[in-house]
Amino acid sequence: MSAHADSGEAANYPARLLALVQNSLTQLVRRPSHARRAEAARRLARHSLLMSAVLALAVVVLMAGFDAREITLMPPRGTASLWPARVATDFGKDSYVLGALFGMLLVVGLVAPAMRDAAQSRWLVFGLRLQFLFLAVLVPLLPGELLKWIVGRGRPFVGGQVNAFNFAHFAGTEAYASFPSAHAITAFALAFAVSAIWPRIRGLMIVYALVICFTRLVLLAHHPSDVVAGMLIGVLGAMCVRYWFAARGLGFAIARDGSIFPLHQRRVKRVADGASAS
């Protein structure tokens, strides 16, 4: 009897896996129905415009008055004592961060259909949060990569000179892919997204993001304005993804004033239970 039941469970596993993936994607793309989403959208637009104006001004000021000088203050490339920075900087590499998040999503997707009841709900809650983290990093990286190609800014010392205005638009090469910093986009998008779910570790995530940005400067991989632009794109992109999830009640809710806050574990569980329904 037990062996027969186990055999039936194994036979149903592919169908449950397909239903889980289909329902999860349906929730992400369904039409939002939250009555307060308009106020949240206006709030997002206001904050985005304000942040863009302030940081755009900062980028211009840095590019014109500090970028070239900062390069001369950094130690030469290949300095032996910079090995901690070379190790730390990889924790902000977009392919590594996205690969780790996608790998965890795959594990959840493969394990959750085999679970039942409370155990499955816990896995699905974790999976929903991983979806948010993955998209919060991926979405801002896409326009960031497009900007790199369009702007074509040379990295520090490309061309052999300290020149903050060394551009080769649409070059599409690594040497001319300095603006904006993809590491800064990744680090600040991830920091914002993790802090949005778990506000208590916001300070730790800010330190993480700042360390990643500092490594890009000290390793002469970017100018300060590249990093500031990356910070802006990363945070704005993650904010947009959070709004998308909140408007659909996925892990976040919208308050009366339009602010967005993370849902309690039990309320996230109800959404996850809906995703598991077939």
C-alpha positions as CSV (number, residue, x, y, z in Angstrom):
1,M,0.0,0.0,0.0
2,S,2.8,2.4,0.9
3,A,4.8,1.5,-2.1
4,H,1.8,2.0,-4.3
5,A,1.2,5.4,-2.8
6,D,4.8,6.4,-3.3
7,S,4.6,5.3,-6.9
8,G,1.5,7.4,-7.4
9,E,3.1,10.4,-5.9
10,A,6.1,10.0,-8.2
11,A,3.9,9.7,-11.2
12,N,2.0,12.9,-10.3
13,Y,5.2,14.9,-9.7
14,P,5.7,16.2,-13.3
15,A,2.0,17.4,-13.4
16,R,2.4,19.2,-10.0
17,L,5.7,20.8,-11.1
18,L,4.1,22.1,-14.3
19,A,1.1,23.4,-12.4
20,L,3.3,25.1,-9.9
21,V,5.4,26.9,-12.5
22,Q,2.3,27.9,-14.5
23,N,0.4,29.2,-11.5
24,S,3.5,31.2,-10.3
25,L,4.0,32.8,-13.6
26,T,0.3,33.6,-13.9
27,Q,0.4,35.4,-10.6
28,L,3.3,37.5,-11.8
29,V,1.6,38.7,-15.0
30,R,-2.0,38.9,-13.9
31,R,-3.8,42.2,-14.0
32,P,-3.4,44.2,-10.7
33,S,-6.6,44.7,-8.7
34,H,-5.4,46.5,-5.6
35,A,-7.5,49.7,-5.0
36,R,-4.5,51.6,-3.7
37,R,-2.1,50.9,-6.6
38,A,-2.7,54.3,-8.2
39,E,-1.5,56.2,-5.1
40,A,1.5,53.8,-4.9
41,A,2.3,54.5,-8.5
42,R,2.2,58.3,-8.0
43,R,4.4,57.9,-4.9
44,L,6.8,55.8,-6.9
45,A,6.9,58.4,-9.7
46,R,7.5,61.2,-7.3
47,H,10.4,59.4,-5.6
48,S,11.8,58.3,-8.9
49,L,11.8,61.8,-10.3
50,L,13.4,63.3,-7.2
51,M,16.1,60.6,-6.9
52,S,16.8,60.9,-10.6
53,A,17.2,64.7,-10.5
54,V,19.5,64.7,-7.4
55,L,21.7,61.8,-8.6
56,A,21.8,63.0,-12.2
57,L,23.2,66.3,-10.8
58,A,25.7,64.4,-8.7
59,V,26.8,62.4,-11.8
60,V,27.4,65.6,-13.8
61,V,29.3,67.3,-10.9
62,L,31.5,64.2,-10.4
63,M,32.1,63.7,-14.1
64,A,33.2,67.3,-14.5
65,G,35.1,67.9,-11.3
66,F,36.2,64.8,-9.5
67,D,36.3,61.7,-11.7
68,A,39.8,62.4,-13.2
69,R,41.2,63.4,-9.8
70,E,39.9,60.3,-8.1
71,I,41.8,58.0,-10.5
72,T,45.1,59.6,-9.4
73,L,44.3,58.9,-5.7
74,M,43.9,55.2,-6.2
75,P,46.8,52.7,-5.9
76,P,48.2,51.3,-9.2
77,R,46.5,48.3,-10.8
78,G,48.0,45.0,-9.6
79,T,49.0,46.3,-6.2
80,A,49.4,43.1,-4.0
81,S,47.6,44.6,-1.0
82,L,44.4,44.9,-3.0
83,W,43.6,41.2,-3.0
84,P,40.8,41.6,-0.5
85,A,39.1,44.1,-2.8
86,R,39.5,41.7,-5.8
87,V,37.8,38.9,-3.7
88,A,35.1,41.1,-2.4
89,T,34.2,42.7,-5.7
90,D,33.0,39.3,-7.1
91,F,30.1,39.3,-4.5
92,G,28.6,42.1,-6.6
93,K,29.1,40.6,-10.0
94,D,25.8,40.4,-11.8
95,S,26.2,36.9,-13.3
96,Y,27.2,35.5,-9.9
97,V,24.4,37.1,-8.0
98,L,21.7,36.2,-10.6
99,G,23.2,32.7,-11.0
100,A,23.0,32.1,-7.3
101,L,19.4,33.4,-7.1
102,F,18.3,31.4,-10.1
103,G,20.0,28.3,-8.7
104,M,18.0,28.6,-5.5
105,L,14.8,29.2,-7.5
106,L,15.5,25.9,-9.4
107,V,15.9,24.1,-6.1
108,V,12.6,25.4,-4.8
109,G,10.9,24.6,-8.1
110,L,12.1,21.0,-8.0
111,V,11.5,20.4,-4.2
112,A,8.2,22.2,-3.6
113,P,6.0,19.9,-5.8
114,A,7.2,16.9,-3.8
115,M,6.2,18.5,-0.5
116,R,2.7,18.7,1.0
117,D,0.8,21.1,3.2
118,A,2.9,23.2,5.6
119,A,6.2,22.1,4.3
120,Q,5.2,23.0,0.7
121,S,3.9,26.4,1.8
122,R,7.2,27.3,3.5
123,W,9.1,26.4,0.3
124,L,6.7,28.4,-1.8
125,V,7.0,31.5,0.4
126,F,10.7,31.2,0.0
127,G,10.3,30.8,-3.7
128,L,8.1,33.9,-4.0
129,R,10.7,36.0,-2.2
130,L,13.4,34.5,-4.5
131,Q,11.4,35.5,-7.5
132,F,11.2,39.1,-6.2
133,L,15.0,39.2,-5.5
134,F,15.9,37.8,-8.9
135,L,13.7,40.2,-10.8
136,A,14.7,43.2,-8.6
137,V,18.3,42.6,-9.8
138,L,17.6,41.6,-13.4
139,V,15.2,44.4,-14.3
140,P,17.6,47.3,-13.6
141,L,20.5,45.5,-15.2
142,L,18.8,45.4,-18.6
143,P,18.7,49.2,-19.1
144,G,22.1,49.4,-17.5
145,E,23.6,47.2,-20.1
146,L,21.9,49.2,-22.9
147,L,23.3,52.4,-21.4
148,K,26.8,50.9,-21.4
149,W,26.5,50.2,-25.1
150,I,25.1,53.6,-26.0
151,V,27.4,55.7,-23.8
152,G,30.6,53.7,-24.5
153,R,32.6,55.4,-21.7
154,G,36.2,54.3,-21.4
155,R,37.3,52.7,-18.1
156,P,40.0,54.5,-16.1
157,F,43.3,54.7,-18.0
158,V,41.8,53.3,-21.2
159,G,43.9,55.0,-23.9
160,G,46.8,55.5,-21.4
161,Q,45.6,58.8,-20.0
162,V,43.6,60.1,-17.1
163,N,40.6,61.2,-19.2
164,A,37.1,61.2,-17.7
165,F,35.6,62.1,-21.1
166,N,36.9,59.2,-23.1
167,F,33.9,58.0,-25.1
168,A,33.4,55.5,-28.0
169,H,29.6,55.3,-28.4
170,F,28.2,52.0,-29.4
171,A,31.7,50.4,-29.1
172,G,30.3,47.3,-27.4
173,T,33.7,46.4,-25.8
174,E,34.6,45.8,-22.2
175,A,37.1,48.6,-22.3
176,Y,34.3,51.1,-23.2
177,A,31.7,49.8,-20.8
178,S,32.3,52.0,-17.7
179,F,29.1,53.9,-17.5
180,P,27.1,52.8,-15.5
181,S,28.7,50.3,-13.1
182,A,26.9,46.9,-13.3
183,H,28.4,46.0,-10.0
184,A,26.8,49.1,-8.4
185,I,23.4,48.3,-10.1
186,T,23.5,44.7,-8.8
187,A,24.7,45.6,-5.3
188,F,22.2,48.4,-4.7
189,A,19.3,46.6,-6.3
190,L,20.0,43.5,-4.2
191,A,20.4,45.6,-1.1
192,F,17.1,47.4,-1.7
193,A,15.3,44.2,-2.4
194,V,16.6,42.3,0.6
195,S,15.9,45.3,2.8
196,A,12.3,45.5,1.4
197,I,11.7,41.9,2.6
198,W,13.7,42.0,5.8
199,P,14.0,45.6,7.0
200,R,15.9,44.6,10.1
201,I,19.1,43.9,8.1
202,R,18.9,47.1,6.0
203,G,22.1,48.5,7.6
204,L,24.0,45.3,6.8
205,M,22.8,45.4,3.2
206,I,23.8,49.1,2.8
207,V,27.3,48.3,4.0
208,Y,27.5,45.4,1.5
209,A,26.5,47.7,-1.4
210,L,28.9,50.4,-0.4
211,V,31.8,47.9,0.0
212,I,31.1,46.6,-3.5
213,C,31.1,50.1,-4.9
214,F,34.3,51.0,-3.1
215,T,36.0,48.0,-4.6
216,R,35.1,49.2,-8.1
217,L,36.8,52.5,-7.4
218,V,39.9,51.2,-5.7
219,L,40.4,48.6,-8.4
220,L,40.2,51.3,-11.1
221,A,37.4,49.6,-12.8
222,H,35.0,52.6,-12.7
223,H,34.9,56.3,-12.2
224,P,32.8,57.7,-9.2
225,S,30.1,58.9,-11.5
226,D,29.7,55.4,-13.0
227,V,29.1,54.1,-9.5
228,V,26.6,56.8,-8.6
229,A,24.7,56.2,-11.8
230,G,24.6,52.5,-11.1
231,M,23.3,53.1,-7.6
232,L,20.4,55.1,-9.0
233,I,19.5,52.6,-11.7
234,G,19.7,49.7,-9.3
235,V,17.5,51.3,-6.6
236,L,14.9,52.6,-9.1
237,G,14.7,49.3,-10.9
238,A,14.2,47.4,-7.6
239,M,11.5,50.0,-6.5
240,C,9.6,49.3,-9.7
241,V,9.7,45.6,-9.2
242,R,8.5,46.0,-5.6
243,Y,5.6,48.0,-6.9
244,W,4.8,45.4,-9.5
245,F,4.7,42.7,-6.8
246,A,2.7,44.9,-4.3
247,A,0.1,45.8,-6.9
248,R,-0.6,42.1,-7.2
249,G,-0.4,41.3,-3.5
250,L,2.7,39.2,-3.9
251,G,4.7,39.5,-0.7
252,F,3.9,43.2,-0.3
253,A,0.9,45.3,0.5
254,I,0.1,49.0,-0.2
255,A,-0.9,51.3,2.7
256,R,-3.5,54.1,2.4
257,D,-0.8,56.7,1.8
258,G,0.7,54.6,-1.1
259,S,3.7,53.3,0.9
260,I,4.6,49.7,0.4
261,F,5.4,47.3,3.2
262,P,6.3,43.6,3.3
263,L,3.4,41.2,4.2
264,H,3.6,39.1,7.3
265,Q,4.7,35.5,6.8
266,R,1.2,34.1,7.2
267,R,-0.2,36.4,4.6
268,V,2.5,35.6,2.2
269,K,1.7,31.9,2.9
270,R,-1.9,32.4,1.6
271,V,-0.5,33.7,-1.7
272,A,1.9,30.8,-1.9
273,D,-1.0,28.4,-1.2
274,G,-2.8,29.9,-4.2
275,A,0.2,29.2,-6.4
276,S,0.2,25.6,-5.4
277,A,-3.4,25.1,-6.3
278,S,-3.9,23.1,-9.4
